């Protein structure tokens, strides 16, 4: 009888202990855990989930800066459009196959022969993946000072995201009227996609026989309906300094 009572007492203690433990787990520990626990995300400031960096890589859309390749700036040029007023253009290449950047901040600068900055212009652009494109800024004023050098650079860290840009455009019907005192370039933009495309930025660069850029211009088409075409043109106020031999036109979403 004494042994039986001892076993019953032990079992009762285990039962009470188990009940108390379950009560603490369900009514105290679990609510506290749910209150504190946060589901890992790609914006929580921590390297969790399958991320390869803090909030980047893995299943996150953001690409880690250590992985992305910086854009190549092949060259930058300036062109006079009237006394003391200049257009600027830079040729840039993004060699990342599936990484793009939105609202990339940049700056153009013009220098005189004393290496002093006489004009500058900041702007933003979208960088498509695996593409060469142009960045254009127009009508920089230098007053009476003459520029001899131009520079271009990105001025803030680029926010790369996973995006495989598929350019839905093609250019046709290029006609350059170079005999006039005000040259004109006409062409047609085709939207080969099934969706309407808005805010298409088109930059044209004119090259001479040696492959040097002799002038440039930019236009924007507000909308091109799906599987449709839109004519566009560029004009210049004065003849080119060198004989134009080749035209390159690159469209890009603004």
N, C-alpha and C positions, 0 to 999 in steps of 0.2 A: 504493500500500500504506500509506504514511504517513497519507494522508487517511482511508482506511478504518479504520485503527486509532484515529484521533482520533475519528471518528464513533462507533465502538463504545465507546470509553472514555466519551464524553459520554452515550451512551444508558445505559450501565451506571451512571453516576453518577445519572442521572435515575431509573433503576429503583430504585437503593438509597435515593435520597432519598424517592421516593414510598412505598416499603415502610416506611421509617422513620417517615414522616409518618402512614401508616395505622396503624402499630403504636402510635404516641403517641396518635392519635385514639381508637382502639378500646380500648386497654388502660389509658390514663392519663386523657386528657381526658374521655372519655365517663363513666367511673365517677365522676370528680370532679364532673362536671356533674350526674349523677344523685344524687350525695350532697348536693350543695348546693341543687339546684333543688327548689322546692316549688310544687305546683299551686296557682294562685290560688284562694282560697276567700272566703267572706263573713265570715270570722272571723280573718283573718291580720293585721289592723291596717294594711292598705295599701289604697290606692285603685287597684285594678287591674280586670281583666275589663272589664265594661261599667258598673261602678259610677259613680254620680254624686257619691259621697262616700266616706269611709273605711268600708268594710264595709256600705254602705247604698245603696239605689237600684239601678237596672238590674235584673239578674236576682236580686239579693239580696232576701230576705224582709223585712229591716229597712228601714224608711222613714227617710230622712234627716230630722233634726229641723228643718232649715231649710225643708222642704217641708210637713211636717204642720202643721195648724191646731190651735192650743191649744183645749181644751174651753172652752165658755162656761158659767159658773156664773150661772144666771139669778137664783136667790135661795137663801137659807138661812133656816130658821125653827127655833124651839125651842118645845116644848109641855110644860106641866107635867103629870105623871102622878100625882104625890103631892107633899106638902110637901118641898121640897129636892131633888126628882128630876125630870129632864127628858129628853124624847126630842128628837132633832135630825134634820133632813132637809134635803138640798140638791137642787135641781133643776138638772141638768147636761145639756148638749147637745154631742154630738160631731158636727160638720158634715163631717168627713172621709168621703168616699163609700166608700173602700175601705181605710181604715186603722183599726186597732184597737190597743188597748194592754192588756196583761195586768199584773196586780198593781200597779196604779197606787196609790201611797201618798198618803194625804191626812190632814188634821187638821181637826177641829171645835174651836172655842173658844167659851166663854161668858164674857161680861164683865159686871161690875157697873157701877153708875152712876159710879164713879171710874175707869172704863176699865181696871180691873185684871182679869186672867184669873182666873176662879174655878173653872173646870173645862175640861178638854180631853180629847179622845179621838182617837187615831190609828187608822188602818185601811188596808185594801187593797181594791181593787175591780177588776173587769175592765171595760174601756170598749169597748162594741160600736161598730161603725162606723155612721155616719149614723143616730143615734138620740138621742132625749131619754130620760133615765132618772133615777131617784132614787137617792141615797145616804143611807142611814139608819143612825143610831147611837142605841141606846136606853139609858135609865137612867143618865144622867150625874148625879152627885151634886154639889150645891153647898153642902151643909150649911145654915147659916142665912142665907147670902148670896143675894140675889135677882139673877138675871140680867136685863139690859136689852138686851143685844145679842149676836148670834151671828155668827161668821165661819166660812168654809169655804175651804180651798185645797189644791191638790196640792203636796206638799212635796219631791218629787224629780223629776228629769227622766223624762218618760214614754217608755217603750220602744215606739215605734210599729212595727207590722208590717203587711204587706199582708194584709188579710183583709176580705172582704165579708160582713158578718154578715147572715144571713137569719133573722129571728125566726120560729120555727115555732109561735108561740103565738097564741091568741086568747082573749079573756075574754067570758064570757056569764053570764046569770042573776044580775046584781047586785041584791041586796036589802039596803037599809040600814034597820035597825030603830032609829029615832032617838027613839022615844017613851019607851024604857026609861031608867032611871037609869044603866044600863051599856049604851051603844050597841053594836050588833053589825052587821058587814058580812059578808054571805055572797056567794060568787061561784063560778064554775066555770072552771078553766083547761083549755083544749083544746090538746093536742099534735098539730099538723097534719102532722108529719113522719113519715117511715118508720122513724125510729130512736127508741129510748128516750132520754129526756132526764133528766138527773140534776142535783140541786142547783139548782133553780129558785128564785131570790130574787124575791119579790113585794112591792112597796111600794104601799100605798094612801094617798092624800092626800084629805082632805075639805076642800071649799071652801064659803065662804058666798056670799051673793047678789052680793057685790061682787067675787068672784073671789079673795078672800084665803084662804090656807090656814089652817084652824082646828085641824087635828089630822092625825096620820099614824101609821102602824104598818107593821110588816114581818113576813112569815112566809116560811118556806122549805119547799118540797116536795121530798122526797128523790128521788123518781122518778116520772115520768109515762110510761107505756108508749107506744109508737108508735101514732098515730091513736086515742088514748084521751083520757079526761078525768079530772080530779081536782078534787073540791070543796075549798074552803078558806074560812077565815073570819078576821075580826079582831074583837077586843073591846076596849073602853075601860073604865076603872075608874069614870069619872065622865062626866056629860053634857058635850056640847060647849058652849063659851062663846058661840058664835054658831050660829044656825040653819043646819044643813047644807043646801046646795042642789045640790051636784055632787060626784061621786066620780071620781077618776082612779086607775086601777090599772095599773101597768106591771110586767110580768115581765121578768126578765133572768137569764142564766146567772151563777151566783155566781162 
